[in-house]
């Protein structure tokens, strides 16, 4: 069946870069940025061993060291204490300790995917109450990104947040610096995907007068100007034209004057922070800086980093990964302060799952479940340790086996729901964003209290 003109326009409006065109077109009249808020997801692919991020620094340390083994356990004299708590963190996380001391960092303990609150006995007796494919990377990444537990949903919780803001008339681009992540896909809004191809118009820059560039530019111009004999041809050229126009604006934003962002994107010692994750977060910072140009008032961003599936020789690799995370998060928060939006932007961590508490025979750790997450931002209630830290007894009440696979005490809805509520989604719309919301809101349960 042929595609009609209305369907063509709908598809063009839903294409990645073209999704920003309407906002760019009206930014001069309504793009004030008033009331701006954004959340930034940092996904650690592979299953981050958060047992070695947040570590008890009291009598429980003995249980920690015994179960983890000398190959994985962080020596107690190397732990960095978190003021006002009995906890310490991995020595590679020093920049996060500084954010904690400054009141811009919280921890959410033992969070994970859950259908309903579980005990060890209920977990063992009722397999139907377990999240689907519990220890699978792909499945658990999708559950974290879609807000499902019984099944992997087609849309993401961040995308469904975007649906609510689109419906309310907000100019709301969801933005991924990590490709087509399911978290940002909604029913009525499409994520903007930023990659290397968005940062330059290869062969389409009028300032490039080389033979190869002018040849490519002429071919593109001819293709888009040529009469099309089918609706598919019209669709293709419309998407190309709009993507090129939006790409020009993005190119100006991301490759223009970056003096404020570049000067602020440094570690606590003032050293520039570089690498793939740093580049993604720096691009997010540039887009936030340009919120008035884009006309955005509510945004969700997603960045990612990988390498956390450490079944072998974990210690050195994980220390390096954590150092990169901490330096990037500090640099991003420092940049938000420099831009004057630290109170309006909140960054938070996600990962497939935690790792098994008892180390394996290959000096690494295997797939587990509930884990610890950090949240950074200027609007947080300072220095909070939210949720419940697990009982570290192997085979104990929080262990589904006998090696330290912790049953989450906080659901992802309780964790992520706090961020969604802060962003501005109303109570009536929370069940749309999180299909299992009723299980986690009421009867003493609800969003963790990240914000006042």
C-alpha positions, -999 to +999 in steps of 0.1 A: +000+000+000+015+034-009+026+058+018+004+089+019+017+125+024+006+126+060+026+094+068+056+108+050+056+139+071+051+118+103+081+097+094+103+127+085+093+143+118+104+112+136+138+109+120+167+115+143+181+149+133+149+161+118+132+157+151+150+190+162+139+210+132+106+223+146+123+234+178+151+252+159+125+269+137+106+285+167+135+289+192+138+326+185+103+333+197+098+307+225+131+292+233+138+309+267+150+278+285+130+289+315+124+261+340+150+239+323+157+204+337+176+174+324+186+140+335+217+123+322+220+085+323+254+069+324+252+032+315+281+010+325+278-020+301+289-054+312+278-055+348+297-031+371+311-047+403+296-021+426+306-043+456+340-027+451+326+008+447+308+011+480+324-009+508+317-011+545+344+005+565+334-009+599+332-043+615+316-056+583+348-051+564+361-085+577+332-103+560+338-083+529+375-092+527+369-128+535+343-134+508+359-113+481+394-128+485+427-110+483+427-108+445+396-086+444+391-071+479+403-035+483+426-032+514+409-014+542+437+011+545+431+022+509+394+029+513+384+065+510+359+073+538+325+089+531+320+116+557+291+109+581+288+072+571+304+039+580+312+034+543+343+038+522+348+038+484+374+024+460+405+046+459+399+053+422+367+072+431+384+101+448+367+127+426+333+113+437+344+117+473+350+154+466+315+157+451+301+139+482+319+164+505+305+193+485+270+179+488+265+170+451+266+132+453+243+106+467+244+068+467+214+044+462+222+010+477+213-024+464+190-014+436+179-037+407+151-051+386+122-066+406+086-077+399+077-073+436+096-073+470+114-106+474+129-126+502+154-155+498+126-180+504+102-164+480+128-162+453+136-199+457+100-211+459+085-188+432+105-187+400+076-169+383+084-138+405+120-135+392+128-110+365+131-125+331+166-139+321+181-126+354+218-130+347+217-123+309+236-091+298+212-083+269+180-090+289+190-071+320+203-041+300+169-040+283+150-043+316+170-014+331+163+006+299+126-002+294+114-004+330+101-038+326+107-069+348+083-095+335+093-089+299+115-067+277+093-038+265+095-023+231+098+013+243+121+027+270+112+045+303+130+076+292+112+075+258+079+073+276+089+103+298+094+120+264+060+111+253+045+128+283+064+160+276+055+160+239+018+156+249+022+186+272+036+208+245+072+207+256+100+210+230+116+178+241+144+161+222+156+129+239+193+126+231+216+096+229+254+098+227+253+059+226+235+050+195+200+037+193+195+028+230+161+014+238+157+036+269+150+067+248+125+052+223+089+063+229+056+060+211+054+096+201+089+110+203+121+098+187+155+102+202+182+124+185+212+102+180+245+120+181+275+103+166+306+112+146+285+117+115+264+144+132+295+165+139+305+173+103+287+174+070+312+154+049+310+167+013+282+192+021+301+220+038+300+250+013+333+262+028+351+231+015+360+237-021+381+206-028+371+186-059+359+156-039+338+178-016+322+198-044+315+166-064+297+150-034+278+183-027+266+186-063+254+150-063+235+155-030+219+187-043+209+171-076+194+141-058+173+163-035+162+186-063+153+158-088+115+150-092+107+118-075+084+092-090+074+075-058+063+083-023+094+063-011+116+087-031+099+117-016+103+102+019+140+096+013+149+130+000+128+148+027+146+130+054+180+137+038+171+174+034+159+178+070+188+158+084+213+180+066+197+212+078+195+200+114+230+186+111+242+221+102+227+235+135+242+206+155+275+211+139+275+247+149+265+238+185+290+210+190+319+223+170+315+261+177+330+280+205+335+256+234+356+278+256+334+275+287+328+238+285+364+230+276+378+251+304+355+235+330+357+199+319+387+190+341+394+167+371+399+180+407+435+188+399+425+209+369+437+184+343+416+180+311+396+148+310+396+130+277+384+097+262+352+084+247+330+089+277+345+123+283+337+132+247+301+121+251+296+140+283+312+171+268+288+170+239+259+167+263+273+197+281+274+217+248+238+207+240+227+219+275+247+251+270+227+256+238+193+248+254+180+283+244+190+279+208+173+245+207+143+257+227+144+228+251+129+229+286+130+192+295+156+167+282+169+132+289+204+122+277+222+089+276+259+082+275+276+049+280+309+032+287+319-005+286+344-030+297+328-041+330+323-078+323+355-088+342+354-126+348+392-127+349+420-106+365+396-079+375+414-057+400+436-035+377+410-033+349+382-023+372+403+003+390+411+020+357+374+019+347+363+034+380+390+062+377+377+071+343+341+072+355+349+093+385+370+118+366+343+122+339+315+126+364+334+152+383+343+171+351+307+170+340+294+184+373+321+210+373+310+220+339+273+222+349+284+246+377+303+267+352+272+269+330+251+279+359+228+249+356+241+226+383+208+227+401+189+218+369+208+188+357+211+154+375+235+126+363+229+090+375+244+055+369+229+023+356+244-011+348+233-046+338+237-059+373+262-062+401+289-090+403+290-120+426+304-111+460+326-141+463+354-139+438+358-167+412+388-189+406+401-166+378+407-136+399+375-120+387+337-121+394+306-134+378+271-121+371+249-112+400+219-089+407+214-060+431+240-033+431+249+003+442+245+034+421+255+071+424+236+102+416+253+136+410+236+170+409+231+203+426+195+198+436+202+166+457+196+165+495+233+164+505+252+133+515+225+107+515+230+069+516+196+057+503+182+023+502+194-007+524+229-022+522+227-060+519+235-084+547+269-097+536+264-132+550+270-157+522+238-178+520+222-152+543+188-135+540+198-113+510+217-140+491+197-160+465+225-187+466+255-191+488+280-169+470+267-133+473+241-126+446+221-099+464+183-096+462+177-059+455+161-040+483+153-010+461+135-015+428+146+004+397+111+021+398+119+035+432+153+046+421+145+060+386+111+072+396+127+098+419+145+112+389+114+111+367+093+129+393+120+156+397+121+161+360+084+170+361+063+139+353+031+140+374+018+113+396-010+104+373+015+097+345+040+076+364+022+043+356+026+050+319+064+056+324+067+025+347+041-002+340+047-018+374+045+015+393+015+005+415+037-022+431+063+003+442+042+033+451+022+029+483+022+007+514+054+022+526+071+021+492+079+049+468+106+069+451+138+072+471+142+107+485+170+121+464+155+156+463+139+179+488 
